[in-house]
Amino acid sequence: MKHSTESVKAKIKGMNLVDTLFIGKEIKALPSILTPKEEIIAVTKGFYKNGVGLLCATTKRILFINKGLIKLNVEEFPLKYVSSISTESGLMMTKVRIFASGNNAQIERAQKDDARRFVEATSRLIEERDEYKKSDTEEMNNNEGIDVYEQIEKLAALKDKGIITNEEFNAKKTKLLGL
């Protein structure tokens, strides 16, 4: 699905952000940054590397987008490399910390409720990814007693959420069915 500015705005509006001031340019730039198979999971506003911008979690990655007067800056954290995400709350604002192999980031001045929802949604994606990896490893170690059709249904759900690719789904399904 190709993303449009209207569909992105509608998705973000449905997330009921408390603070959207000064991130309109970033929201307008988002459709050109997203791939057709990516789905927006959560967003919040924050301050990173001397600029206010949009922190966006998708089914594939976490993005920090800052649209200056001349240049569009996008920092990307692929979910497959993100080990954890956390918040540190102050009196009024929150810091969002992203821990990824080779690149850690701290997004500051995020609104508390928006940041909390962002971290909760992103943490669920990371947990689902880790559970998929764990189940894959366990299955290779012990293939007895597994309900194959239940496993395929779980894999289909992960594919529908964009956590695994269609190719990964088909390879796993073929392996489970013994074809």
Secondary structure per residue as TSV (DSSP state, phi and psi in degrees):
chain	resnum	aa	ss	phi	psi
A	1	M	-	360.0	126.6
A	2	K	-	-79.8	137.0
A	3	H	-	-88.6	142.0
A	4	S	-	-117.9	162.4
A	5	T	H	-59.3	-40.3
A	6	E	H	-64.9	-43.2
A	7	S	H	-67.8	-36.6
A	8	V	H	-66.7	-45.0
A	9	K	H	-61.0	-41.3
A	10	A	H	-64.9	-42.2
A	11	K	H	-61.9	-46.5
A	12	I	H	-67.3	-38.4
A	13	K	H	-60.8	-37.2
A	14	G	T	-68.2	-14.4
A	15	M	T	-85.8	-4.8
A	16	N	T	52.9	50.7
A	17	L	-	-63.5	142.4
A	18	V	S	-79.1	-38.7
A	19	D	-	-124.4	109.0
A	20	T	-	-122.0	10.7
A	21	L	T	-65.3	132.6
A	22	F	T	70.5	20.9
A	23	I	-	-123.2	17.2
A	24	G	H	-62.4	-40.7
A	25	K	H	-65.4	-37.4
A	26	E	H	-68.9	-39.9
A	27	I	H	-63.9	-40.4
A	28	K	H	-66.4	-30.4
A	29	A	H	-79.7	-21.6
A	30	L	H	-56.3	-42.8
A	31	P	H	-57.6	-32.2
A	32	S	H	-79.1	-13.7
A	33	I	H	-93.2	-34.5
A	34	L	S	-73.3	145.8
A	35	T	-	-85.3	158.6
A	36	P	T	-56.9	-31.7
A	37	K	T	-90.5	-1.7
A	38	E	-	-81.0	142.7
A	39	E	-	-121.1	135.3
A	40	I	E	-74.0	127.1
A	41	I	E	-102.1	-42.7
A	42	A	E	-159.4	153.8
A	43	V	E	-142.1	156.2
A	44	T	E	-155.9	163.9
A	45	K	E	-100.6	146.7
A	46	G	E	-162.1	-179.3
A	47	F	E	-118.6	123.1
A	48	Y	E	-147.7	133.3
A	49	K	T	49.0	53.1
A	50	N	T	65.2	26.1
A	51	G	E	-150.9	147.2
A	52	V	E	-83.8	137.5
A	53	G	E	-161.0	-172.1
A	54	L	E	-103.5	125.4
A	55	L	E	-99.6	120.2
A	56	C	E	-127.7	125.9
A	57	A	E	-102.1	131.2
A	58	T	E	-120.7	-179.2
A	59	T	S	-69.0	-12.1
A	60	K	S	-115.3	-28.6
A	61	R	E	-162.0	170.2
A	62	I	E	-110.2	133.1
A	63	L	E	-122.1	140.0
A	64	F	E	-114.1	121.3
A	65	I	E	-117.9	126.5
A	66	N	E	-131.2	116.6
A	67	K	E	-103.4	104.3
A	68	G	-	-81.6	-170.1
A	69	L	S	-65.3	-36.3
A	70	I	S	-114.1	-37.5
A	71	K	-	-118.8	144.0
A	72	L	E	-98.3	119.0
A	73	N	E	-106.1	126.4
A	74	V	E	-129.3	121.8
A	75	E	E	-108.4	130.9
A	76	E	E	-117.2	137.1
A	77	F	E	-125.5	96.0
A	78	P	E	-58.4	134.1
A	79	L	G	-58.4	-31.1
A	80	K	G	-64.6	-18.1
A	81	Y	G	-104.1	-6.6
A	82	V	E	-81.4	120.0
A	83	S	E	-89.4	-33.5
A	84	S	E	-163.6	167.0
A	85	I	E	-144.3	141.0
A	86	S	E	-148.7	171.0
A	87	T	E	-124.9	155.0
A	88	E	E	-132.6	112.4
A	89	S	E	-91.1	136.6
A	90	G	-	-104.4	-164.3
A	91	L	S	-64.3	-47.6
A	92	M	S	-114.2	-33.4
A	93	M	E	-122.4	170.0
A	94	T	E	-130.4	149.8
A	95	K	E	-102.5	136.6
A	96	V	E	-107.6	123.6
A	97	R	E	-109.6	130.0
A	98	I	E	-114.8	125.2
A	99	F	E	-111.9	113.2
A	100	A	E	-133.8	150.6
A	101	S	T	-62.0	122.3
A	102	G	T	85.0	-7.6
A	103	N	E	-160.1	108.5
A	104	N	E	-106.6	148.7
A	105	A	E	-141.3	151.0
A	106	Q	E	-128.1	113.4
A	107	I	E	-96.9	123.0
A	108	E	E	-105.8	168.4
A	109	R	E	58.2	36.3
A	110	A	E	-86.8	144.3
A	111	Q	E	-66.6	136.3
A	112	K	H	-53.3	-54.9
A	113	D	H	-66.7	-41.1
A	114	D	H	-62.4	-44.0
A	115	A	H	-65.8	-40.5
A	116	R	H	-61.9	-46.5
A	117	R	H	-63.9	-39.3
A	118	F	H	-60.7	-48.9
A	119	V	H	-67.1	-40.1
A	120	E	H	-61.6	-46.3
A	121	A	H	-65.8	-42.5
A	122	T	H	-68.0	-38.6
A	123	S	H	-61.1	-38.9
A	124	R	H	-61.8	-41.6
A	125	L	H	-60.9	-44.1
A	126	I	H	-64.3	-42.3
A	127	E	H	-63.1	-42.8
A	128	E	H	-62.8	-42.2
A	129	R	H	-61.0	-46.8
A	130	D	H	-65.6	-37.1
A	131	E	H	-65.3	-39.3
A	132	Y	H	-62.1	-46.6
A	133	K	H	-62.2	-41.8
A	134	K	H	-64.2	-45.7
A	135	S	H	-65.7	-34.4
A	136	D	H	-64.6	-43.7
A	137	T	H	-66.5	-44.5
A	138	E	H	-62.4	-38.9
A	139	E	H	-66.0	-38.0
A	140	M	H	-66.0	-32.9
A	141	N	H	-78.6	-31.9
A	142	N	-	-149.5	101.8
A	143	N	-	-94.5	2.8
A	144	E	T	-87.9	149.2
A	145	G	T	77.0	14.0
A	146	I	-	-97.1	131.1
A	147	D	-	-79.3	103.5
A	148	V	H	-58.7	-44.0
A	149	Y	H	-68.6	-34.2
A	150	E	H	-64.7	-42.0
A	151	Q	H	-62.6	-42.0
A	152	I	H	-65.3	-38.4
A	153	E	H	-63.0	-41.9
A	154	K	H	-63.9	-42.0
A	155	L	H	-63.8	-39.7
A	156	A	H	-62.9	-39.2
A	157	A	H	-63.9	-41.5
A	158	L	H	-64.9	-38.5
A	159	K	H	-66.0	-43.0
A	160	D	H	-62.7	-32.1
A	161	K	T	-81.5	-9.1
A	162	G	T	84.2	11.5
A	163	I	S	-76.2	-34.5
A	164	I	S	-122.9	155.4
A	165	T	-	-82.0	167.3
A	166	N	H	-61.6	-37.1
A	167	E	H	-66.1	-43.0
A	168	E	H	-63.0	-41.2
A	169	F	H	-60.8	-49.5
A	170	N	H	-64.4	-39.4
A	171	A	H	-64.3	-43.9
A	172	K	H	-67.0	-42.0
A	173	K	H	-62.2	-45.2
A	174	T	H	-59.6	-42.8
A	175	K	H	-65.1	-44.0
A	176	L	H	-63.7	-38.7
A	177	L	H	-80.2	-7.8
A	178	G	T	70.7	30.0
A	179	L	-	-89.9	360.0
